Amino acid sequence: MNSVQAYIGLGSNLGDRETNLRSALLKLGELPQTRLVRESSFIETEPVDSPDGSGPFINGVAELETSLSPRDLLEGLLGIERDLGRDRRGQSRNAPRTLDLDLLLYGEQLIDEPDLQVPHPRMSEREFVLWPLLQIASRLSDPRTGEPFADAYQKLKA
């Protein structure tokens, strides 16, 4: 299988948030058939669609080169979350978490399965995803619409 560029959103709002993200980046580079190509800077953001009392997040984006399938990559991401202390059992959506890893893009592929949607369905609505993504891949466009992510970011800022 040929390798593809995949982009991973990283977020943490529990514990030592920056250490959580740095540990995740190391583990991303250790996934089989995968190389960490580059990473954005980290930004602190207010929680979006989270329960009241949720603390601020630190977010970033990583670019991977991988020959893992999208499903195998997702399983790897979930394994890293577990290894770094996230327990999804009984956790409500957008609950505070030590680590959140989202498969944002997998090459130009469009995937719509119950537990795997690529591109990530809300990434164009999230400044905390677009800004770090644009730091490392400023010319990417949404494979669904062809809209440059830079244009989506400008619309959010307007």
C-alpha positions in Angstrom: 0.0 0.0 0.0 1.2 3.5 -0.8 1.7 6.0 1.9 -0.7 8.9 2.3 -0.6 12.2 4.3 -2.9 12.1 7.2 -3.7 15.0 9.6 -4.5 14.4 13.3 -6.1 16.9 15.6 -4.8 16.9 19.2 -6.5 18.3 22.2 -6.3 18.1 26.0 -8.0 19.9 28.9 -7.2 17.7 31.8 -3.9 17.2 33.7 -0.6 18.5 32.3 -2.1 19.4 28.9 1.1 20.2 27.1 2.8 17.0 28.3 -0.2 15.0 27.2 0.1 16.4 23.7 3.9 16.0 23.5 3.5 12.4 24.7 0.9 11.8 22.0 3.1 13.2 19.3 5.9 10.8 20.3 3.5 7.9 20.2 2.1 9.0 16.8 5.6 8.7 15.4 5.9 5.2 16.9 2.9 3.9 15.1 3.8 1.1 12.6 4.2 2.1 9.0 3.9 5.8 10.1 6.2 8.8 10.3 5.5 12.0 12.0 6.2 14.7 9.4 5.5 17.9 11.2 3.5 19.4 14.0 1.9 22.8 14.6 2.4 25.0 17.6 0.0 24.5 20.4 -2.8 27.0 21.1 -4.9 27.4 24.1 -8.6 27.6 23.4 -11.9 27.8 25.3 -13.9 24.6 25.2 -16.5 24.3 22.4 -19.8 22.3 23.0 -18.4 21.0 26.3 -20.2 20.7 29.6 -20.3 23.7 32.0 -17.1 24.0 34.0 -14.8 22.4 31.4 -11.4 24.0 31.4 -9.5 25.4 28.4 -7.9 23.1 25.9 -4.5 23.1 24.4 -4.9 22.1 20.7 -2.6 21.3 17.8 -2.4 19.3 14.5 0.1 16.7 13.4 0.9 15.6 9.8 1.7 11.9 9.4 2.9 9.9 6.5 1.3 6.5 6.8 0.6 3.3 5.0 -1.9 2.2 7.6 -5.5 2.0 6.5 -7.8 4.7 7.8 -9.4 2.1 10.1 -6.0 0.9 11.4 -4.9 4.4 11.9 -8.0 5.2 13.9 -7.4 2.1 16.1 -3.9 3.4 16.7 -5.2 6.8 17.7 -7.6 5.2 20.2 -4.9 3.1 21.6 -2.7 6.1 22.2 -5.6 7.9 24.0 -6.0 4.8 26.2 -2.3 4.6 26.9 -2.2 8.2 28.0 -5.1 7.9 30.4 -8.3 8.5 28.4 -11.2 6.2 29.3 -14.1 6.7 26.8 -16.4 4.3 28.7 -19.4 6.2 30.0 -17.9 9.5 28.9 -20.3 12.0 27.4 -19.4 13.6 24.1 -17.0 16.6 24.5 -16.5 15.8 28.2 -13.2 17.0 29.7 -10.3 14.7 28.7 -6.6 14.1 29.1 -6.3 13.5 25.3 -8.4 13.7 22.2 -7.0 12.5 18.9 -9.1 13.1 15.8 -8.4 11.8 12.3 -9.0 15.0 10.4 -7.9 14.1 6.9 -6.6 10.9 5.2 -5.2 11.9 1.8 -8.1 13.0 -0.3 -10.4 10.1 0.8 -14.0 10.6 1.8 -15.1 8.1 4.5 -18.6 8.0 6.0 -18.9 5.1 8.4 -20.8 5.2 11.7 -17.6 5.6 13.8 -15.2 7.0 11.2 -15.9 10.1 9.2 -13.2 11.7 7.1 -12.8 14.6 6.6 -13.7 15.2 10.2 -17.3 16.5 9.9 -16.9 19.7 12.0 -13.3 20.6 11.3 -14.2 23.6 9.0 -16.3 25.0 11.9 -13.5 24.9 14.5 -10.9 27.6 14.6 -8.8 25.4 17.0 -8.5 22.9 14.2 -8.1 25.2 11.2 -5.4 27.5 12.7 -3.0 24.7 13.6 -3.7 22.9 10.4 -2.9 26.0 8.3 0.4 26.4 10.1 1.6 23.2 8.7 -0.4 22.8 5.5 -1.6 26.2 4.3 -2.8 25.0 0.9 -5.0 22.1 1.8 -8.6 22.1 0.6 -11.6 20.2 1.9 -11.9 17.0 -0.2 -15.7 17.2 0.1 -16.2 20.7 -1.3 -12.9 21.8 -2.7 -13.0 24.9 -0.5 -9.5 25.8 0.8 -9.3 25.5 4.5 -7.7 29.0 4.5 -11.0 30.3 3.2 -13.0 28.4 5.8 -10.7 29.9 8.5 -11.3 33.5 7.2 -15.0 33.0 7.3 -14.8 31.9 10.9 -12.7 35.0 11.7 -15.2 37.3 10.0 
